[in-house]
Amino acid sequence: MLAFCGLQCDTCPIFLATIEKDRSKQLEMRTSIARKCNELYNMQLQLGDVNDCYKCKSNERSLFTGCLKCEIRKCADGRGIESCAFCPDFACSVLEDHFLLDLSAKTRLTQIRELYYD
């Protein structure tokens, strides 16, 4: 349940909204997601843009709108690597920018690198 970039999918608000059974709670969650994405990432999402997502490593029909456009995901998928932790260019500038928003992602990827490369 770990995205290429180190985000933990099973705690991702978009994934949690996807699996939420209560429709009113799901709508509330998706509204909050759109607002936060607009504030943090300047994505200009509408509520209808917050679609289901079943993890960034799933096929494109099962991805959140923002994940489809994610440069980190495109890069890792294009290189055929399971995680950015295995990339010879770790940590590139795009990934470092991502870490500014989620330091725990950097910690996770660094731990994976240490496990496999030390």
C-alpha distances in whole Angstrom, upper triangle without the diagonal:
4,7,10,12,10,9,6,5,6,9,10,13,13,10,12,15,14,14,17,20,23,24,26,23,21,24,24,20,20,24,22,20,22,24,22,21,25,26,23,23,26,24,27,25,27,25,25,23,20,19,16,12,10,7,9,9,11,15,17,18,15,14,15,19,18,15,17,20,17,19,16,14,18,19,16,16,19,20,17,15,12,11,14,15,16,18,22,23,20,20,22,24,21,19,21,22,18,18,21,19,16,17,14,13,16,15,12,13,16,15,14,17,19,18,18,21,23
4,7,8,6,6,5,6,8,10,10,14,14,12,14,17,16,17,19,23,25,26,28,25,22,25,25,21,21,24,22,19,22,24,21,20,24,24,21,21,24,23,26,24,26,25,26,23,20,19,17,13,12,8,9,9,12,15,17,19,16,14,15,18,17,14,16,18,15,16,13,12,15,16,13,14,17,17,15,13,10,8,11,11,13,15,19,19,16,17,18,20,18,15,17,18,15,15,18,16,13,14,12,9,12,12,9,10,13,13,11,14,16,16,16,19,21
4,5,5,5,6,6,10,11,10,14,13,12,15,17,16,17,20,23,26,26,27,25,22,24,24,21,20,23,21,18,20,22,19,18,21,22,19,18,21,20,23,22,24,23,23,20,18,18,16,12,11,7,6,7,10,13,14,17,14,12,13,15,13,10,13,14,11,13,10,8,12,13,10,11,14,15,14,11,9,7,9,11,13,14,17,17,15,15,16,18,15,12,15,16,12,13,16,15,13,14,12,9,12,13,10,10,14,14,13,15,18,17,17,20,22
4,6,7,10,10,14,15,13,17,16,15,18,20,19,21,24,27,29,29,31,28,25,27,27,24,23,25,24,20,22,24,21,19,22,23,20,18,22,20,24,23,26,26,25,22,20,20,18,15,14,10,8,8,11,14,15,18,16,14,15,16,14,11,13,14,11,11,7,6,10,9,7,8,12,11,11,8,7,4,5,8,10,10,14,14,12,12,13,15,13,10,13,15,12,13,16,15,13,15,13,10,11,13,11,9,13,14,12,13,16,16,16,17,20
4,6,9,10,14,14,13,16,16,16,18,20,20,22,24,28,30,30,31,28,25,27,27,23,22,24,22,19,21,22,19,17,20,21,17,16,19,19,22,22,25,25,25,22,20,20,19,16,16,12,10,11,14,17,17,20,18,15,15,17,14,11,14,14,10,10,7,7,11,10,9,11,14,13,14,11,10,7,6,8,11,11,14,13,10,10,11,12,10,7,10,11,8,9,12,12,10,11,11,7,8,11,9,8,11,13,12,13,16,17,17,18,20
4,6,9,12,12,11,15,15,15,17,20,20,21,23,27,28,29,30,27,25,27,26,22,22,25,22,19,21,23,19,18,21,21,18,18,21,21,24,23,26,26,26,23,21,21,20,16,16,12,11,12,15,18,19,22,19,17,17,19,16,13,16,17,13,14,10,11,14,14,12,14,17,16,16,13,11,8,8,8,11,13,16,15,12,12,14,15,13,10,12,13,10,9,13,12,9,9,8,4,7,8,6,6,9,10,10,11,14,15,15,17,19
4,6,9,8,8,11,12,12,13,16,16,17,19,23,25,25,26,23,21,23,22,19,19,21,19,16,18,19,16,15,19,19,16,16,19,19,22,21,23,23,23,21,18,18,17,14,13,10,10,12,15,18,18,20,17,15,14,16,14,12,15,16,13,14,11,11,15,16,14,15,19,19,18,16,13,11,11,12,15,16,19,18,15,15,16,17,14,11,13,14,10,10,13,11,8,10,8,5,9,10,8,9,13,13,13,15,18,18,19,21,22
4,6,6,6,10,11,10,11,15,15,15,17,21,23,24,25,21,20,22,21,18,18,21,19,16,19,21,18,17,21,21,18,18,22,21,24,22,24,23,24,21,18,18,16,13,12,9,10,12,14,18,19,20,17,15,15,18,16,14,17,18,16,17,15,14,18,18,16,17,21,21,20,17,14,12,13,14,17,18,22,21,18,18,20,20,18,15,17,17,14,13,16,14,10,12,9,8,11,11,9,11,14,14,13,16,18,18,19,21,23
4,5,5,9,9,7,9,12,11,12,14,18,20,21,22,19,17,19,19,16,16,19,17,15,17,19,17,16,20,21,18,18,21,20,22,20,22,21,21,19,16,15,13,10,8,6,8,10,11,15,16,17,13,12,12,15,14,12,15,17,15,17,15,13,17,18,16,16,20,21,19,17,14,13,15,16,18,20,23,23,20,20,21,22,19,17,19,19,15,16,18,16,13,15,13,11,15,15,13,14,17,17,16,19,21,21,22,24,26
4,6,8,9,7,7,11,11,10,12,16,18,19,21,17,16,19,19,15,16,19,18,15,19,20,18,18,22,22,20,21,24,22,25,22,23,21,22,20,17,16,13,11,9,8,11,13,14,17,18,19,15,14,14,18,17,15,18,20,18,21,19,17,21,22,20,20,24,24,22,20,17,16,18,19,21,23,27,26,24,23,25,26,23,20,22,22,18,18,21,18,15,17,14,13,17,17,14,16,19,18,18,21,23,22,23,26,28
4,6,9,7,7,10,12,11,13,16,18,19,20,16,15,18,17,13,15,17,15,13,17,18,15,16,20,20,18,19,22,21,23,21,22,20,21,20,16,17,14,12,12,11,13,15,16,20,20,21,17,16,15,18,17,15,19,20,18,21,19,18,22,23,21,22,25,26,24,22,19,18,19,20,22,24,27,27,24,23,24,25,22,20,21,21,17,17,18,15,13,15,12,12,16,16,14,16,19,19,19,22,23,23,24,27,28
4,5,5,6,9,10,11,12,16,17,18,19,15,14,16,15,11,12,15,13,10,13,15,13,12,16,17,15,15,18,17,19,17,19,17,18,16,13,13,12,10,10,9,11,14,15,17,17,18,15,13,11,14,13,12,15,17,15,18,16,15,19,21,19,20,23,24,23,21,19,17,18,19,22,23,27,26,23,22,23,23,20,18,20,19,15,16,17,14,12,15,13,12,16,17,15,17,20,20,20,22,25,24,26,28,29
4,6,5,6,9,10,10,14,15,15,15,12,10,12,11,7,8,11,9,7,11,12,10,11,14,15,14,15,17,16,18,15,16,14,16,14,11,12,11,10,11,11,13,16,17,19,18,18,15,13,11,14,13,13,16,18,17,20,19,18,21,23,22,22,26,27,26,25,22,21,21,23,26,27,30,29,26,25,26,25,22,20,22,20,17,18,19,15,14,17,16,15,19,20,18,20,23,24,23,26,28,28,29,32,33
4,5,5,6,9,10,13,15,14,15,13,10,11,12,8,7,11,10,7,10,12,11,11,14,16,15,15,17,15,16,13,14,12,13,11,8,8,7,6,9,9,11,14,14,16,15,15,12,10,7,10,10,10,13,15,14,18,17,16,19,21,21,20,23,25,24,23,21,20,21,23,25,26,29,28,26,25,25,25,22,20,22,21,17,19,20,16,16,19,18,17,20,22,20,21,24,25,24,27,29,29,30,32,34
4,5,5,6,9,12,14,14,16,13,11,13,14,10,10,14,13,11,13,16,15,14,18,19,18,18,20,18,20,17,17,15,15,14,11,10,7,5,6,7,10,12,12,14,14,14,10,9,9,12,12,11,14,17,16,19,18,16,19,21,20,19,23,25,23,22,19,19,20,22,24,25,29,28,26,25,26,26,23,21,24,22,19,20,22,18,17,20,18,17,20,21,19,20,24,24,23,26,28,27,28,31,33
4,5,5,6,10,11,12,14,11,9,12,12,9,10,13,12,11,14,16,15,15,19,20,19,19,22,20,21,18,18,16,16,16,12,12,9,9,9,10,13,16,15,18,18,17,14,13,12,15,15,15,18,20,19,23,21,20,23,25,24,23,27,28,27,25,22,22,23,25,27,28,32,31,29,28,29,29,26,24,26,25,21,22,23,19,18,21,19,18,22,22,20,22,25,25,24,28,30,29,30,33,34
4,6,5,9,9,9,11,8,5,8,9,6,7,10,10,9,12,14,14,14,17,19,19,19,21,18,19,16,15,12,13,13,9,9,8,9,10,12,15,17,16,18,18,16,13,13,11,14,15,15,17,20,19,23,22,21,23,26,25,24,28,30,28,27,25,24,25,27,30,30,34,33,31,30,30,30,27,25,27,26,22,23,24,21,20,23,21,21,24,25,23,25,28,28,28,31,33,32,33,36,38
4,6,8,10,10,12,11,8,10,12,9,9,13,13,12,14,17,17,16,19,21,21,20,22,19,20,17,16,14,13,13,9,8,5,6,7,10,13,15,14,15,15,13,10,10,10,13,14,14,16,19,19,22,22,20,22,25,24,23,26,28,26,26,23,23,25,27,29,30,33,33,31,30,30,30,27,26,28,27,23,25,26,22,21,24,23,21,25,26,24,25,29,28,27,30,33,32,32,35,37
4,6,9,10,13,11,9,12,13,11,12,15,16,14,17,20,19,19,22,24,23,24,25,23,24,20,20,17,17,17,13,11,8,9,9,11,15,17,15,17,17,16,12,13,13,17,18,17,19,22,22,25,24,22,24,27,26,24,28,30,28,27,24,24,26,28,29,31,35,34,32,32,32,33,29,28,30,29,25,26,28,24,23,26,23,22,26,27,24,26,29,28,27,31,33,32,32,35,37
4,6,7,9,7,6,10,11,9,10,14,14,14,16,19,19,19,22,23,23,24,26,23,24,20,19,16,16,17,14,13,10,12,12,15,18,20,18,20,21,19,15,16,15,18,19,19,21,24,24,27,27,25,27,30,29,28,31,33,31,30,27,27,29,30,32,34,37,37,34,34,35,35,31,30,32,30,27,28,29,25,24,27,24,24,28,28,26,28,31,31,30,33,35,34,35,38,40
4,6,9,8,7,11,12,12,13,16,17,17,19,21,22,22,25,27,27,27,29,26,26,23,21,18,18,19,16,15,13,14,15,18,21,23,21,22,23,20,17,18,18,21,22,22,24,27,27,31,30,28,30,33,32,30,34,36,34,33,30,30,32,34,36,37,41,40,38,37,38,38,35,33,35,34,30,31,33,29,28,30,28,28,32,32,30,31,35,34,33,36,38,37,38,41,43
4,6,5,6,9,10,11,12,14,15,16,18,20,21,22,24,26,26,27,28,26,26,22,21,17,17,19,16,16,14,17,18,20,23,26,24,25,25,23,20,21,19,22,23,24,26,28,29,32,32,30,32,35,34,33,36,38,37,36,33,33,34,36,38,39,43,42,40,39,40,40,36,35,36,35,31,32,33,29,28,31,29,29,33,33,31,33,37,36,36,39,41,40,41,44,45
4,5,5,6,9,10,10,12,14,15,16,18,20,21,22,24,25,26,27,24,23,20,18,14,14,16,14,13,13,16,17,20,23,25,23,24,24,21,19,19,18,20,22,23,24,27,27,31,31,29,31,34,34,32,36,38,36,36,33,33,35,36,39,39,43,42,40,39,39,39,36,34,36,34,31,33,33,29,29,32,30,30,34,34,33,34,38,37,37,40,42,41,42,45,47
4,5,5,6,9,10,11,13,14,16,17,19,20,21,23,24,25,26,24,23,19,17,13,15,17,15,15,15,18,20,22,25,28,26,27,26,24,21,21,19,21,23,24,26,28,28,32,32,31,33,36,35,34,37,40,38,38,35,35,36,38,40,41,44,43,41,40,40,39,36,35,36,34,31,32,33,29,28,32,30,30,34,35,33,35,38,38,38,41,43,42,44,46,48
4,5,5,6,9,10,11,12,14,15,17,18,20,21,22,23,24,23,22,19,17,14,15,17,14,15,14,16,18,20,23,26,24,26,25,23,21,20,18,20,21,22,25,26,27,30,30,29,31,34,33,32,36,38,36,35,33,32,33,35,37,38,42,41,38,37,37,37,34,32,34,32,28,29,30,26,25,28,27,27,31,31,30,32,35,35,35,38,40,39,40,43,45
4,5,5,6,9,10,10,12,14,15,16,18,20,21,21,22,20,20,16,15,11,12,14,11,11,11,13,15,17,20,22,21,22,21,19,17,17,15,17,18,19,21,23,23,27,27,25,28,31,30,29,32,34,33,32,30,29,31,32,35,36,39,38,36,35,35,34,31,30,32,30,26,28,28,24,24,27,26,25,29,30,28,30,33,33,33,36,38,37,38,41,43
4,5,5,6,9,10,11,12,14,15,17,18,20,21,21,19,18,14,12,9,10,12,10,11,12,15,17,19,21,24,23,24,22,20,18,18,15,16,18,19,21,23,24,27,28,26,28,32,31,30,33,36,35,34,32,31,32,34,37,37,41,39,37,36,36,35,31,31,32,30,27,29,29,25,25,28,27,27,31,32,30,32,35,36,35,38,40,40,41,43,45
4,6,5,6,9,10,11,12,14,16,17,18,20,20,19,18,15,13,10,12,14,11,13,14,16,19,20,22,26,25,26,24,23,20,19,17,18,19,20,23,24,24,28,28,27,29,32,32,32,34,37,36,35,33,31,32,34,37,37,41,39,37,35,35,34,31,30,31,29,26,27,27,23,23,27,26,26,29,30,29,31,34,35,35,37,39,39,41,43,44
4,5,5,6,9,10,11,12,14,15,16,17,18,17,17,14,13,10,12,13,10,11,12,13,16,17,19,22,21,23,22,21,18,17,14,16,16,17,20,21,21,25,25,24,26,29,28,28,31,33,32,31,29,28,28,30,33,33,37,35,33,32,32,31,28,27,28,26,23,24,24,20,20,23,22,22,26,27,26,28,31,31,31,34,36,36,37,39,41
4,5,5,6,9,10,10,12,14,15,16,16,14,14,11,10,7,9,9,6,8,10,12,15,16,17,21,20,21,19,18,16,14,11,12,13,15,17,18,19,23,23,22,24,27,27,26,29,31,31,30,28,27,28,30,32,32,36,34,32,31,31,30,26,26,27,25,22,24,24,20,20,24,23,23,26,28,26,28,31,32,31,34,36,36,37,39,41
4,5,5,6,9,10,11,13,14,15,15,14,13,10,8,6,9,10,8,11,13,15,18,19,21,24,23,24,22,21,19,17,14,14,15,17,19,20,21,24,25,24,26,29,29,29,32,34,34,33,31,30,30,32,35,35,38,36,34,32,32,31,27,27,28,25,23,25,24,20,21,25,25,24,28,29,29,30,33,34,34,36,38,39,40,41,43
4,6,5,6,9,10,11,12,14,14,13,13,11,11,9,12,12,10,13,14,16,18,19,20,24,23,25,23,22,20,18,14,15,15,17,20,20,20,23,24,23,26,28,28,28,31,33,33,32,30,28,28,30,33,33,36,34,32,30,30,29,26,25,26,23,21,22,21,17,18,22,22,22,25,26,26,27,30,31,31,34,36,36,37,39,41
4,5,5,6,8,10,10,11,12,11,11,9,10,8,11,10,7,10,12,12,15,16,16,20,20,21,20,19,17,14,11,12,11,13,16,16,16,20,20,19,22,24,24,25,27,29,29,28,26,25,25,27,30,30,33,31,29,27,27,26,22,22,23,20,18,19,19,15,16,20,20,19,22,24,23,25,27,28,29,31,33,33,34,36,38
4,6,5,6,9,10,10,10,8,8,6,6,6,9,8,6,10,13,14,17,18,18,21,21,22,20,19,18,15,11,11,10,13,15,15,16,19,20,20,22,25,25,25,28,30,30,29,28,26,26,29,31,31,34,32,30,28,27,26,23,23,24,21,19,21,20,17,18,22,22,21,24,26,26,27,30,31,31,33,35,36,37,38,40
4,6,5,6,9,10,10,9,9,8,9,9,12,11,10,14,16,17,20,20,21,24,25,25,23,23,21,18,15,14,13,16,18,18,18,21,22,22,24,27,27,28,30,32,33,32,30,28,28,30,33,32,35,33,31,29,28,26,23,23,24,21,19,21,20,16,18,21,22,22,25,27,27,28,30,32,32,34,36,37,38,39,41
4,5,5,6,8,9,9,10,10,11,11,14,13,11,15,16,16,19,19,19,23,23,25,22,23,21,18,14,14,12,15,18,17,16,19,20,20,23,24,25,26,28,30,30,29,28,25,25,27,30,29,32,30,28,26,25,23,20,20,21,18,16,17,16,12,14,18,19,18,21,23,23,24,27,28,29,30,33,34,35,36,38
4,5,5,5,7,6,8,7,10,11,13,11,10,13,15,15,18,17,16,20,21,22,20,20,19,15,12,11,9,12,14,13,13,16,17,17,19,21,22,23,25,27,27,27,25,23,23,25,28,27,30,27,25,24,23,21,18,18,19,16,14,16,15,12,14,18,19,18,20,23,22,23,26,27,28,29,32,33,33,35,36
4,6,6,4,5,5,6,9,11,13,11,11,15,17,18,21,20,20,23,24,24,22,22,21,18,14,13,11,14,16,15,15,18,19,20,21,23,25,25,27,29,30,29,29,26,25,28,31,30,32,29,28,26,25,22,19,20,21,17,16,18,17,14,17,20,22,21,23,26,26,26,29,31,31,32,35,36,37,38,40
4,6,6,8,9,10,12,14,17,15,14,18,20,20,23,22,21,25,26,27,25,25,24,21,17,16,14,16,19,17,17,19,20,21,23,25,26,27,29,31,32,31,30,27,26,28,31,30,32,29,28,25,24,22,19,20,20,16,15,17,15,12,15,19,20,20,22,24,25,26,28,30,31,32,34,36,36,37,39
4,6,8,10,12,15,16,18,16,15,18,20,19,22,20,19,23,24,25,23,24,23,19,16,15,12,15,17,15,14,16,17,18,20,22,23,24,26,28,29,27,26,24,22,24,27,26,29,26,24,22,21,18,16,16,16,13,11,13,12,9,12,15,17,17,18,21,22,22,24,26,27,28,30,32,33,33,35
4,5,8,10,14,15,17,14,14,17,19,18,21,19,17,21,22,23,21,22,21,17,14,13,10,12,14,12,11,13,14,16,17,19,20,22,23,25,26,25,25,22,21,23,26,25,27,24,23,20,19,17,14,15,15,12,11,14,12,10,13,16,18,17,19,22,22,22,24,27,27,28,30,32,32,33,35
4,6,8,12,14,16,14,14,17,20,20,23,22,20,24,25,25,22,23,22,19,16,13,11,14,16,13,13,15,17,18,20,21,23,24,25,27,29,28,28,26,24,27,29,28,30,27,26,24,22,19,16,18,18,15,14,17,16,13,16,20,22,21,22,25,26,26,28,30,30,31,34,35,36,36,38
4,6,9,12,13,10,11,14,17,17,20,19,18,21,22,22,19,20,19,16,12,10,8,11,13,10,12,14,16,17,18,20,22,22,23,26,27,27,26,25,23,26,29,27,30,27,26,24,22,20,17,18,20,16,15,18,17,15,17,21,22,21,23,26,26,26,28,30,30,31,34,35,35,36,39
4,7,10,12,9,11,14,18,18,22,22,20,24,24,24,21,21,21,17,14,11,11,14,15,13,15,17,20,20,21,23,25,25,27,29,30,30,30,28,27,30,32,31,33,31,30,28,26,24,21,22,23,20,19,22,21,18,21,24,26,24,26,29,29,29,32,34,34,35,38,39,39,40,42
4,7,8,6,7,11,14,15,19,19,18,22,22,21,18,18,18,15,11,9,9,13,14,13,15,18,20,19,20,23,25,24,26,29,29,29,29,27,27,30,32,31,34,31,30,29,27,25,22,23,24,21,19,22,22,19,21,24,25,24,26,29,29,29,32,33,33,34,37,38,38,40,42
4,5,5,7,10,14,16,20,21,20,24,23,23,20,19,18,16,13,11,12,15,16,16,18,21,23,22,23,26,28,27,29,32,32,32,31,30,30,33,35,34,37,35,34,32,31,29,26,26,28,25,23,26,25,22,24,27,28,27,29,32,31,32,35,36,36,37,40,41,41,43,45
4,5,6,9,12,14,18,19,20,23,22,22,19,18,17,15,12,11,13,16,17,17,19,23,24,23,24,27,28,27,30,32,32,32,31,30,30,33,35,35,38,36,34,33,32,31,27,27,29,26,24,26,26,22,24,27,28,26,30,32,31,31,35,36,35,37,40,40,41,43,45
4,5,7,10,13,17,19,19,22,20,20,17,15,15,14,11,10,13,15,15,16,19,22,24,22,23,27,27,26,28,31,31,31,30,30,30,33,35,34,38,36,35,34,33,31,28,28,30,27,25,28,28,24,25,29,29,28,31,33,32,32,35,37,36,38,41,41,41,43,45
4,6,9,11,15,16,16,19,18,17,15,13,13,11,8,6,9,12,12,13,15,18,20,19,20,23,24,23,25,28,28,28,27,26,27,30,32,31,34,32,31,30,29,28,24,24,27,24,22,25,25,22,23,26,26,25,28,30,29,29,32,34,33,34,38,38,38,39,42
4,7,9,13,14,14,18,16,17,14,13,12,10,7,7,9,11,12,13,15,18,19,18,20,23,23,22,25,27,27,27,25,25,25,28,30,30,33,31,30,29,28,27,24,23,26,23,20,23,23,20,20,24,24,22,26,28,26,27,30,31,30,32,35,35,36,38,40
4,7,10,12,13,16,14,14,12,10,9,8,6,7,10,11,11,14,15,19,20,18,19,22,22,21,23,26,25,26,24,24,25,28,29,29,33,32,30,29,29,28,25,24,27,25,22,24,25,22,22,26,25,23,26,28,27,27,31,31,30,32,35,35,35,37,40
4,7,9,11,14,11,12,11,9,6,6,6,9,11,11,12,15,16,19,20,17,19,22,21,20,23,25,24,24,22,22,24,26,28,28,32,31,29,29,29,29,25,24,27,25,22,24,26,22,22,25,24,22,25,27,25,25,29,29,28,30,33,33,33,35,38
4,6,7,10,8,10,9,9,5,4,5,9,10,9,10,13,13,17,16,14,16,19,18,17,20,22,21,20,18,18,20,22,24,24,28,27,26,26,26,26,22,21,24,23,19,21,23,20,19,22,21,19,22,24,21,22,25,26,24,27,30,29,29,31,34
4,7,8,6,9,10,9,6,6,8,12,13,11,12,15,15,18,17,14,16,19,17,16,19,21,19,19,16,17,19,21,22,23,27,27,25,25,26,27,23,22,25,24,21,22,24,22,20,23,21,19,22,23,20,21,24,24,22,25,28,27,27,29,32
4,5,6,9,10,11,8,7,8,12,12,9,11,14,13,15,14,11,14,16,14,13,17,18,16,15,13,13,15,17,19,20,24,23,22,22,22,23,20,18,21,21,17,19,21,19,17,20,18,15,18,20,17,17,21,21,19,21,24,23,23,26,28
4,6,8,8,11,8,6,8,11,10,6,8,11,9,12,10,7,10,12,11,10,13,15,14,13,11,11,13,15,17,17,21,20,19,19,19,20,17,15,19,18,15,17,20,18,16,19,17,14,17,19,16,16,19,20,18,20,23,23,22,25,27
4,7,9,11,9,9,11,14,13,10,11,13,12,13,12,8,10,12,10,8,12,13,11,11,9,10,12,15,15,16,20,20,19,20,20,22,18,17,20,21,18,19,22,21,19,21,19,16,18,20,17,16,20,20,18,19,23,22,21,23,26
4,7,8,6,7,10,13,14,11,11,14,14,16,15,11,12,15,13,11,14,16,14,14,12,14,16,19,19,20,23,24,23,23,23,25,22,20,24,24,21,22,25,23,22,24,22,19,22,23,20,20,23,24,21,23,26,25,24,27,30
4,6,6,7,11,12,14,11,10,13,14,16,16,12,12,15,14,11,13,16,14,15,14,16,18,21,21,21,25,25,24,25,25,26,23,22,26,25,22,25,27,25,24,27,25,22,25,26,24,23,26,27,24,26,29,28,27,29,32
4,5,5,9,9,11,9,7,10,12,14,15,11,11,15,14,11,13,17,15,17,16,17,19,22,22,22,25,25,25,25,24,25,21,21,25,24,21,24,26,24,24,26,26,22,25,27,25,24,27,28,26,27,31,30,29,31,34
4,6,9,10,13,11,9,13,15,17,18,15,15,18,18,15,17,20,19,20,19,21,22,25,26,26,29,29,28,28,28,28,25,24,28,27,24,27,29,26,26,29,28,25,28,30,27,26,30,31,28,30,34,33,32,34,37
4,7,9,12,10,10,13,14,17,17,14,15,18,18,15,18,21,19,20,18,19,21,24,24,25,28,28,27,27,27,27,24,23,26,25,22,25,27,24,23,26,25,22,25,27,24,24,28,28,26,28,31,31,30,32,35
4,6,8,6,6,10,11,14,14,11,12,16,15,14,16,19,18,18,17,17,19,22,23,23,26,25,24,24,24,24,20,20,23,22,19,21,23,21,20,23,22,19,22,24,22,22,25,26,24,26,30,29,29,31,34
4,5,5,6,9,10,14,14,12,14,17,17,16,18,21,20,20,19,19,20,22,24,24,27,26,25,24,24,23,20,19,22,20,17,20,21,18,18,22,21,19,22,24,22,22,26,27,25,27,30,30,30,32,35
4,6,5,7,9,13,14,12,13,17,18,16,18,21,21,22,21,20,21,24,25,25,28,26,25,25,23,23,19,19,22,20,17,21,21,19,19,23,23,20,23,26,24,24,27,29,28,29,32,32,32,34,37
4,5,5,6,10,11,10,12,15,16,15,17,20,20,20,20,18,18,21,23,22,25,23,22,21,20,19,15,16,18,16,14,17,18,15,16,20,20,17,20,23,22,21,24,26,25,26,30,30,30,31,34
4,5,5,9,9,7,9,12,12,12,14,17,17,17,16,15,15,18,20,19,23,21,20,19,18,18,15,14,17,16,13,16,18,15,16,19,19,16,18,21,19,19,22,24,22,24,27,27,27,28,31
4,6,9,10,8,8,12,13,11,13,16,16,17,17,17,17,20,21,20,23,22,21,21,20,20,16,16,20,18,16,19,21,19,19,22,22,19,21,24,22,21,25,26,25,26,29,29,29,30,33
4,6,9,8,8,11,13,12,13,16,17,18,18,17,17,20,21,20,23,21,20,20,18,17,13,15,18,16,14,18,19,17,18,21,22,19,21,24,23,21,24,27,25,26,29,30,29,30,33
4,5,5,6,9,10,11,12,14,15,15,16,14,13,17,18,17,19,17,17,16,14,14,10,11,14,13,11,14,16,14,15,18,18,15,17,20,19,18,21,23,22,22,25,26,26,27,29
4,5,5,6,9,10,10,12,14,14,15,14,12,16,17,14,17,14,14,14,12,11,8,9,13,12,10,14,16,15,16,18,19,16,17,20,19,17,20,22,21,21,24,26,25,25,28
4,5,5,6,8,10,11,12,11,12,10,8,12,13,11,14,12,11,11,10,10,7,7,11,11,9,12,14,14,14,16,16,13,13,17,16,13,16,19,17,17,21,22,21,21,24
4,5,5,6,8,10,10,10,10,9,9,13,14,12,16,14,14,14,13,14,11,10,14,14,12,14,17,16,16,18,18,14,15,18,16,14,18,20,18,18,22,22,21,22,25
4,6,5,6,9,10,11,12,12,11,15,15,13,16,15,15,15,14,15,12,12,16,16,14,17,20,19,19,21,21,17,18,21,20,17,20,23,20,20,24,25,23,24,27
4,6,5,6,9,9,11,10,9,13,12,10,12,11,12,13,11,13,10,11,14,15,14,16,19,19,19,20,21,17,17,20,19,16,18,21,19,18,22,23,21,21,25
4,5,5,6,6,7,7,6,10,9,8,11,11,11,12,12,14,12,11,15,16,14,16,19,19,18,19,19,15,15,18,16,13,16,18,15,15,19,19,18,18,22
4,5,5,6,8,9,10,13,12,11,14,14,15,16,15,17,15,14,18,19,17,19,22,21,21,22,21,18,19,21,19,16,19,21,18,18,22,22,20,21,25
4,5,8,11,12,12,15,13,12,14,14,15,17,15,17,15,15,19,20,18,21,24,23,23,24,24,20,21,23,22,19,21,23,20,20,24,24,21,22,26
4,6,9,10,10,12,10,8,10,11,13,15,14,17,15,15,18,20,19,20,23,24,23,24,23,20,20,22,20,17,19,21,18,17,21,21,18,19,23
4,7,9,10,12,10,10,12,14,15,17,16,19,18,17,20,22,20,22,25,25,23,24,23,20,20,22,20,17,19,20,17,17,20,20,17,19,22
4,6,7,9,7,7,10,12,12,14,15,18,16,15,18,20,18,19,23,23,21,21,20,17,17,19,16,13,16,17,13,13,17,16,14,15,19
4,7,8,7,9,13,14,13,15,16,19,17,15,18,20,18,18,22,22,19,20,18,15,16,17,14,11,14,15,11,12,16,15,13,15,18
4,5,6,7,11,12,10,11,13,16,14,12,15,17,14,15,18,18,16,16,15,11,12,13,11,8,11,12,9,10,13,13,12,14,17
4,5,5,9,9,7,8,9,12,11,8,11,14,12,12,16,16,15,15,14,10,10,12,11,7,10,12,10,9,13,14,13,13,16
4,6,8,9,6,8,11,14,14,10,12,15,14,13,17,17,15,14,13,10,9,10,9,5,7,9,6,5,9,10,9,10,13
4,6,9,7,10,12,16,15,13,15,18,17,16,20,21,19,18,17,14,13,14,12,9,10,11,8,7,10,11,9,9,13
4,5,5,8,9,13,13,11,13,16,15,16,19,20,19,18,18,15,13,15,14,10,12,14,11,9,13,14,12,12,15
4,6,8,9,13,14,13,14,18,17,17,21,22,21,20,21,18,15,17,17,13,13,15,14,11,14,15,13,11,15
4,6,6,9,11,10,11,14,15,15,18,20,19,18,19,16,14,17,17,13,13,16,15,12,15,17,15,14,17
3,5,9,10,8,9,12,12,12,15,17,16,15,16,13,10,13,13,9,9,13,12,9,12,15,14,12,15
4,7,8,6,6,10,10,10,12,15,14,13,14,12,9,12,13,9,9,13,13,11,13,16,16,14,17
4,6,5,6,9,10,11,13,15,15,15,17,14,12,15,16,13,13,17,16,14,17,20,19,18,20
4,5,5,6,9,10,11,13,14,14,17,14,13,16,17,15,15,19,19,17,20,23,22,21,23
4,5,5,6,9,10,12,13,14,16,13,12,16,17,14,16,19,19,18,21,23,22,22,24
4,5,5,6,9,10,10,11,13,10,9,12,13,11,12,15,15,14,17,20,19,19,21
4,5,5,7,9,10,9,12,10,8,12,13,12,12,16,16,15,18,20,20,20,21
4,5,5,7,9,10,13,11,11,14,16,14,15,19,19,19,21,24,24,23,25
4,5,5,6,8,11,8,9,12,13,12,14,17,17,17,20,22,22,22,24
4,5,5,5,8,6,6,9,11,10,11,14,15,16,17,20,21,21,22
4,6,6,10,10,9,12,14,14,15,17,19,19,21,23,24,24,25
4,6,9,9,10,13,14,15,16,18,19,20,22,24,25,26,27
4,5,6,7,9,10,12,13,15,16,18,19,21,22,23,24
4,5,5,7,9,10,11,13,15,16,17,19,20,21,22
4,5,5,6,9,10,11,12,14,15,17,19,20,20
4,5,5,6,9,10,11,12,14,15,17,18,19
4,5,5,6,8,10,10,12,14,15,16,17
4,6,5,6,9,10,10,12,14,15,16
4,5,5,6,9,10,11,13,14,15
4,5,5,6,9,10,11,12,14
4,5,5,6,9,10,10,11
4,5,5,6,9,10,10
4,5,5,6,8,10
4,5,5,6,8
4,6,5,5
4,6,6
4,6
4
